[in-house]
């Protein structure tokens, strides 16, 4: 394992290695604040398969660096596949983390491995060890196909079960399903991890653009939520261009030099189009209400936003 400073655009976050149900916007801003003040953060972790760096640990740090307008991030590099990255990510944040996993985060980790052909038949004890959860917790989820987003489990008999009820004690006047009322030392299963118990309600952090402005319009929220995916796509295209250029330098790829100029032009144009289709900040002229300056979109790409006079940005 070696440490390396990578450009954020080199780091792939679209391989299914993100085990959080959602990125905590408040925690991202806290990290961004620490970065701006020069605090030293632990490195993230990536797996390098010879072509791409797959992030397995440090997703909040990754987004925090972007929020702090940083272009690079220190990471630990391990040679391995995206599957190796998924396995590593499944047990991340189990201990000593500023933002502990929720029950849904743990559930998602187990569900991710069960959905993978390579691991879908592994034992509950293996799932528990890999995901850093208890065996009863993993066993309960392994019984059916868990849908984290809907909060339901498809049981073996085909019934849809609310995960919020898993592990809860029945009400005092509810039927006990064959068990006499009162405490039991061994008659009923006791599942730790408070399986299915809802976490205390947490106030949702408002979505902000790269300039720190709150995005309120529902349509614009949906657009800005896709910004990371657009940036990832642009990074992949940039990597493709680099790989093609490296290929043409080898004897085996010499034939491709005849098409290199046309290829580079096509890729560069596509890269530019995607960057200009990626929302960066609300239009400082209209505040997202749509005007001619932003071509009636309500937002601006990064290059256009940079060209806006500072006094206009400050007035937004």
C-alpha positions as CSV (number, residue, x, y, z in Angstrom):
1,X,0.0,0.0,0.0
2,X,1.4,3.3,-1.0
3,X,0.3,6.9,-0.6
4,X,-0.3,9.1,-3.7
5,X,-1.8,12.4,-4.5
6,X,-4.5,12.0,-7.2
7,X,-6.5,14.4,-9.2
8,X,-10.2,14.2,-8.1
9,X,-11.1,13.7,-11.7
10,X,-8.9,10.5,-11.8
11,X,-10.8,8.9,-8.9
12,X,-13.8,6.8,-9.9
13,X,-16.8,6.9,-7.6
14,X,-19.3,5.2,-9.9
15,X,-18.4,1.6,-9.3
16,X,-21.0,0.7,-6.6
17,X,-18.4,1.2,-3.8
18,X,-20.3,3.9,-1.9
19,X,-21.9,2.1,1.0
20,X,-23.7,5.1,2.6
21,X,-27.4,5.4,1.8
22,X,-26.7,9.1,1.3
23,X,-23.9,11.6,1.5
24,X,-24.3,13.9,4.5
25,X,-24.1,17.4,3.1
26,X,-23.4,18.9,6.6
27,X,-20.4,16.6,7.1
28,X,-19.1,17.4,3.7
29,X,-19.2,21.1,4.6
30,X,-17.4,20.4,7.9
31,X,-14.6,18.6,6.0
32,X,-14.4,21.4,3.4
33,X,-14.0,23.9,6.2
34,X,-11.2,21.8,7.8
35,X,-9.5,21.6,4.4
36,X,-9.7,25.4,3.8
37,X,-8.0,25.9,7.2
38,X,-5.2,23.6,6.4
39,X,-6.2,20.7,8.7
40,X,-4.4,17.4,7.9
41,X,-6.9,14.7,7.0
42,X,-6.4,10.9,6.7
43,X,-5.9,9.7,3.2
44,X,-8.8,8.1,1.3
45,X,-8.3,4.6,-0.2
46,X,-8.5,3.6,-3.9
47,X,-8.0,0.3,-5.7
48,X,-6.1,0.5,-9.0
49,X,-7.0,-2.1,-11.6
50,X,-4.4,-0.9,-14.1
51,X,-6.7,1.6,-15.7
52,X,-8.9,3.2,-13.1
53,X,-8.7,4.2,-9.4
54,X,-11.8,3.0,-7.6
55,X,-12.6,4.9,-4.3
56,X,-13.4,2.5,-1.5
57,X,-12.9,4.8,1.6
58,X,-13.2,8.5,2.0
59,X,-16.3,9.5,0.0
60,X,-17.1,12.4,2.3
61,X,-13.5,13.5,2.1
62,X,-13.7,13.3,-1.7
63,X,-16.8,15.5,-1.8
64,X,-15.3,17.8,0.9
65,X,-12.3,18.4,-1.3
66,X,-14.6,19.3,-4.2
67,X,-16.6,21.6,-1.9
68,X,-13.3,23.3,-0.9
69,X,-12.5,23.8,-4.6
70,X,-9.5,21.5,-4.3
71,X,-8.5,19.5,-7.4
72,X,-6.4,16.8,-5.7
73,X,-6.7,14.4,-2.8
74,X,-4.2,12.1,-1.0
75,X,-5.1,8.5,-1.1
76,X,-3.7,5.0,-0.3
77,X,-3.4,3.0,-3.5
78,X,-3.9,-0.8,-3.5
79,X,-3.6,-2.9,-6.6
80,X,-7.0,-4.6,-7.1
81,X,-10.3,-4.7,-8.9
82,X,-13.5,-2.8,-8.4
83,X,-14.8,-5.9,-6.6
84,X,-11.9,-5.7,-4.2
85,X,-12.9,-2.0,-3.6
86,X,-16.5,-3.1,-2.9
87,X,-15.4,-5.6,-0.3
88,X,-13.2,-3.1,1.4
89,X,-15.9,-0.5,1.4
90,X,-18.5,-2.8,2.9
91,X,-16.8,-2.8,6.3
92,X,-15.6,0.9,6.3
93,X,-16.7,3.3,9.0
94,X,-17.4,0.6,11.5
95,X,-15.3,2.2,14.2
96,X,-13.7,5.5,15.2
97,X,-15.4,7.6,12.6
98,X,-16.8,11.1,13.0
99,X,-19.9,10.0,11.1
100,X,-21.0,6.6,12.2
101,X,-23.0,4.3,10.0
102,X,-26.7,4.2,10.4
103,X,-28.6,1.0,10.4
104,X,-29.6,1.6,6.8
105,X,-25.9,2.1,5.9
106,X,-25.1,-1.3,7.4
107,X,-28.1,-2.9,5.7
108,X,-27.0,-1.4,2.4
109,X,-23.5,-3.0,2.8
110,X,-24.9,-6.4,3.3
111,X,-27.5,-6.0,0.6
112,X,-24.7,-4.9,-1.9
113,X,-22.7,-8.1,-1.3
114,X,-25.8,-10.3,-1.5
115,X,-26.7,-8.7,-4.9
116,X,-23.3,-9.6,-6.3
117,X,-23.1,-13.0,-8.1
118,X,-19.7,-13.7,-6.5
119,X,-20.9,-13.4,-2.9
120,X,-24.7,-14.0,-3.0
121,X,-24.3,-17.5,-1.6
122,X,-21.8,-16.7,1.2
123,X,-22.7,-17.4,4.8
124,X,-24.2,-15.0,7.2
125,X,-21.1,-15.2,9.3
126,X,-18.9,-14.2,6.3
127,X,-21.2,-11.4,5.5
128,X,-21.1,-10.2,9.1
129,X,-17.3,-10.3,9.3
130,X,-16.9,-8.6,5.9
131,X,-19.5,-5.8,6.6
132,X,-18.6,-5.5,10.3
133,X,-22.0,-6.2,11.6
134,X,-23.4,-8.9,13.9
135,X,-24.3,-12.4,12.6
136,X,-28.0,-12.1,13.5
137,X,-28.2,-8.8,11.6
138,X,-26.6,-10.3,8.5
139,X,-28.7,-13.5,8.8
140,X,-32.0,-11.5,9.1
141,X,-31.2,-9.6,5.9
142,X,-29.9,-12.8,4.1
143,X,-33.4,-14.3,4.5
144,X,-34.8,-12.1,1.8
145,X,-34.0,-9.5,-0.8
146,X,-33.7,-6.2,1.0
147,X,-34.7,-3.0,-0.7
148,X,-33.0,-0.2,1.3
149,X,-34.8,2.6,-0.4
150,X,-38.2,1.2,0.1
151,X,-37.6,-0.1,3.6
152,X,-39.1,-3.5,2.8
153,X,-37.9,-7.1,2.7
154,X,-39.2,-9.7,0.3
155,X,-39.6,-12.8,2.5
156,X,-39.2,-16.4,1.5
157,X,-43.0,-16.8,1.3
158,X,-43.2,-13.8,-1.0
159,X,-44.7,-11.5,1.6
160,X,-43.4,-7.9,1.8
161,X,-42.1,-7.1,5.3
162,X,-41.4,-3.6,6.6
163,X,-37.8,-3.5,7.8
164,X,-38.8,-1.0,10.4
165,X,-40.6,-3.8,12.2
166,X,-37.8,-6.3,12.2
167,X,-36.5,-7.0,15.7
168,X,-39.1,-4.9,17.4
169,X,-41.0,-6.3,20.3
170,X,-44.8,-6.7,19.8
171,X,-47.1,-4.4,21.6
172,X,-48.5,-5.6,24.9
173,X,-51.9,-6.4,23.4
174,X,-50.5,-7.9,20.2
175,X,-50.6,-11.7,19.5
176,X,-47.3,-13.4,20.4
177,X,-47.3,-15.9,17.5
178,X,-47.2,-19.0,19.6
179,X,-45.0,-17.7,22.4
180,X,-46.4,-17.0,25.8
181,X,-46.3,-13.4,26.9
182,X,-43.5,-12.1,29.0
183,X,-39.7,-12.2,28.8
184,X,-37.9,-15.1,27.1
185,X,-34.3,-16.2,27.5
186,X,-34.3,-18.4,24.4
187,X,-37.7,-18.7,22.9
188,X,-37.4,-15.6,20.7
189,X,-34.5,-14.3,18.7
190,X,-32.8,-11.2,19.9
191,X,-31.2,-9.3,17.1
192,X,-28.6,-6.7,18.0
193,X,-27.7,-3.7,15.8
194,X,-31.2,-2.6,16.6
195,X,-32.2,-4.1,13.2
196,X,-34.8,-1.9,11.5
197,X,-35.0,0.5,14.4
198,X,-35.3,4.0,12.8
199,X,-32.5,6.4,13.6
200,X,-33.4,9.6,15.3
201,X,-34.8,12.0,12.8
202,X,-32.1,14.3,11.4
203,X,-32.8,17.6,9.8
204,X,-32.0,17.4,6.2
205,X,-29.2,19.7,5.0
206,X,-30.2,21.9,2.1
207,X,-28.5,21.2,-1.2
208,X,-25.9,23.9,-2.1
209,X,-24.2,24.7,-5.4
210,X,-20.4,24.9,-5.7
211,X,-20.6,28.6,-4.7
212,X,-22.4,27.8,-1.5
213,X,-25.8,29.0,-2.5
214,X,-28.8,27.0,-1.4
215,X,-30.7,25.4,-4.3
216,X,-34.4,25.8,-3.5
217,X,-36.2,25.1,-6.8
218,X,-37.2,21.4,-7.0
219,X,-36.3,21.2,-10.7
220,X,-32.9,22.7,-10.1
221,X,-32.3,20.4,-7.1
222,X,-32.8,17.4,-9.4
223,X,-30.3,18.9,-11.9
224,X,-27.6,19.7,-9.3
225,X,-27.9,16.3,-7.7
226,X,-26.7,14.8,-11.0
227,X,-23.6,17.1,-11.2
228,X,-21.3,14.6,-9.7
229,X,-22.3,12.0,-12.3
230,X,-21.6,14.4,-15.1
231,X,-18.2,15.3,-13.6
232,X,-17.4,11.6,-13.3
233,X,-18.3,11.0,-16.9
234,X,-16.1,13.9,-18.0
235,X,-13.2,12.4,-16.1
236,X,-13.7,9.0,-17.7
237,X,-13.6,10.7,-21.2
238,X,-10.4,12.5,-20.3
239,X,-8.9,9.2,-19.2
240,X,-10.0,7.6,-22.4
241,X,-8.2,10.3,-24.4
242,X,-5.0,9.7,-22.3
243,X,-5.2,5.9,-22.8
244,X,-5.6,6.4,-26.6
245,X,-2.6,8.7,-26.7
246,X,-0.5,6.2,-24.7
247,X,-1.6,3.4,-27.0
248,X,-0.4,5.2,-30.1
249,X,3.1,5.5,-28.6
250,X,3.5,1.7,-28.6
251,X,4.6,-0.3,-31.7
252,X,1.4,-2.2,-31.6
253,X,-0.6,1.0,-31.7
254,X,1.3,2.8,-34.3
255,X,-1.4,2.3,-36.9
256,X,-3.8,4.4,-34.8
257,X,-1.7,7.5,-35.2
258,X,-3.3,8.1,-38.6
259,X,-6.6,8.7,-36.8
260,X,-5.2,10.4,-33.6
261,X,-6.0,13.9,-34.7
262,X,-9.6,13.2,-35.5
263,X,-10.0,11.1,-32.4
264,X,-8.6,13.8,-30.1
265,X,-10.8,16.4,-31.7
266,X,-13.9,14.3,-31.2
267,X,-13.1,13.4,-27.6
268,X,-12.1,17.0,-26.7
269,X,-15.4,18.3,-28.2
270,X,-17.4,15.7,-26.2
271,X,-15.5,16.5,-23.0
272,X,-16.2,20.2,-23.5
273,X,-19.9,19.6,-24.2
274,X,-20.3,17.5,-21.0
275,X,-18.5,20.1,-18.9
276,X,-20.8,22.8,-20.2
277,X,-23.8,20.5,-19.4
278,X,-22.6,20.1,-15.8
279,X,-24.3,22.5,-13.3
280,X,-21.7,24.3,-11.2
281,X,-23.6,27.2,-9.5
282,X,-26.9,29.1,-9.7
283,X,-26.9,31.9,-12.1
284,X,-25.7,35.0,-10.1
285,X,-27.7,37.3,-12.3
286,X,-31.1,35.8,-11.7
287,X,-30.5,33.5,-8.7
288,X,-31.9,30.5,-10.5
289,X,-35.1,32.2,-11.7
290,X,-33.8,31.8,-15.4
291,X,-32.7,34.7,-17.6
292,X,-30.9,35.3,-20.9
293,X,-27.5,35.3,-19.2
294,X,-27.9,31.6,-18.2
295,X,-29.8,30.7,-21.4
296,X,-33.0,30.2,-19.4
297,X,-31.6,27.3,-17.3
298,X,-31.2,29.0,-14.0
299,X,-27.6,27.7,-13.6
300,X,-24.1,28.1,-15.1
301,X,-21.3,25.6,-15.9
302,X,-18.0,26.2,-14.1
303,X,-16.2,28.0,-17.0
304,X,-19.1,30.4,-17.5
305,X,-19.4,31.1,-13.8
306,X,-15.7,31.9,-13.5
307,X,-16.1,34.6,-16.0
308,X,-18.8,36.4,-14.1
309,X,-17.5,39.6,-12.4
310,X,-16.8,39.3,-8.7
311,X,-19.2,42.1,-7.7
312,X,-22.1,40.2,-9.5
313,X,-21.2,37.0,-7.6
314,X,-21.1,38.9,-4.4
315,X,-24.5,40.4,-4.9
316,X,-26.1,37.0,-5.6
